[in-house]
Amino acid sequence: MSTAQASIEVDKLRMNQVQDLLNLGFRWMKFPAALEHQFLSQDPQQRLRHFIISGLISLMVYDGFLIADYLMIPDVFSIAVQLRLLIFTPMALIALLVLWLNRDKPLMQHPVVLDSAVLISGLLAAATLAYALSITRSPLSDFYHAGFAVVVMYGNLVQRLRFWSAVGFSLAVLAIQVVGVVVLPNFNPRLVWPICSLTAATVAFSLCANYVMERDKRRRYLLSERERALVKDLSEVNLKLQQLSRVDVLTALFNRRHFQEYLQDLWQRAKHGGTEMVIIMMDVDHFKPYNDHHGHPAGDECLRQVASVMQNSLRQPGDMVARYGGEEFIAVLPNTSLALAMQAAGRLRKAVEDLAIPHETSSTLPVVTVSLGVAWCNAATPGATPDGLIARADRALYDAKRQGRNRVCAL
């Protein structure tokens, strides 16, 4: 199997996977390995920018909770200041700065690295809350547990952890809170359920929102992949249609329209460069009698063989061969002298004769032969035009026929 065919098969398999996922869903928030890798790798710089910006905002909110520290746990307010401003904040700023300075490195854009940064920062924030609760004696500390709900929302909604990472993060924060409740001295047992249920409810609601956001994001990715594949298929079909519109169906050579467009572009370059240009016109001798005697299928096969010989004989860079109409063919040879063009035309004439295709009604030879007309000019010559060069090649072809056919004439 060729590389191109292998690539087509891989794309087909990929699109089948995409369509199956769109039809059947992805309840476990997981794609097949290759598709999952590409999904997680999409737009990493945007994900990193979001993490840094939301991280700075979350850090300001975190430090803003010093007001709650002052009002709810004033007995350990100085320790809270140290934890927030002297330990956690510098560490967070350094981490954000390292990520920003290395934002172009693939490692820093990896989903695992960013999720790990969110998990570590969120759990450290929860740990500082639990530590403050474990050492305070303030009667208002019961209300301080609301901070754990804020931490859960930070990871699940603000930083938008991947769903399964969000589940692990939420359970870890909830566990830290429970430990904080257990070790808190003189904690009112009647408040254990109300306080923990508040965080648990926040976990449940935020995970539902996180699940929906990731599901929609994954679905949008699948739809965009399907659309990309459809656009690619349409582009390939359109390209094939364009190619077909420029190719002669019988001989697989370019058709007359494409030849004329190509010649115009080639002529402009040759004119600016002052280079030579050659046109060779070729006609199958006595083709109508051949077609009438041997039948149209044989005539079609004859034209295909002659076209193949012409295509294979003229293979220099820039050469183009086309079917000009009926049994007539044309070729353009840029940067070619008249002497070289005559040699090429002579080889072409002999190659067709050497095919030894029987032609019982030919008055020239008992095999299929061709006549050729060659025209040469310098494209920068005043008054020279592509149509004029073609007309000269046509007259040279007429001369070759008039002189007995199966020959090359130049003009």
Secondary structure, 3 states (H helix, E strand, C coil): CCHHHHHHHHHHHHHHHHHHHHHHCCCCCCCCHHHHHHHHCCCHHHHHHHHHHHHHHHHHHHHHCHHHHHHHCHHHHHHHHHHHHHHHHHHHHHHHHHHHHCCCCHHHHCHHHHHHHHHHHHHHHHHHHHHHHHHCCCCCHHHHHHHHHHHHHHHHHHCCCCHHHHHHHHHHHHHHHHHHHHHCCCCCHHHHHHHHHHHHHHHHHHHHHHHHHHHHHHHHHHHHHHHHHHHHHHHHHHHHHHHHHCECCCCCCECHHHHHHHHHHHHHHHHHHCCEEEEEEEEECCHHHHHHHHCHHHHHHHHHHHHHHHHHHCCCCCCEEEEEECCEEEEEEECCCHHHHHHHHHHHHHHHHHCCCECCCCCCCCECCEEEEEEEEECCCCCCCHHHHHHHHHHHHHHHHHCCCCCEEEC
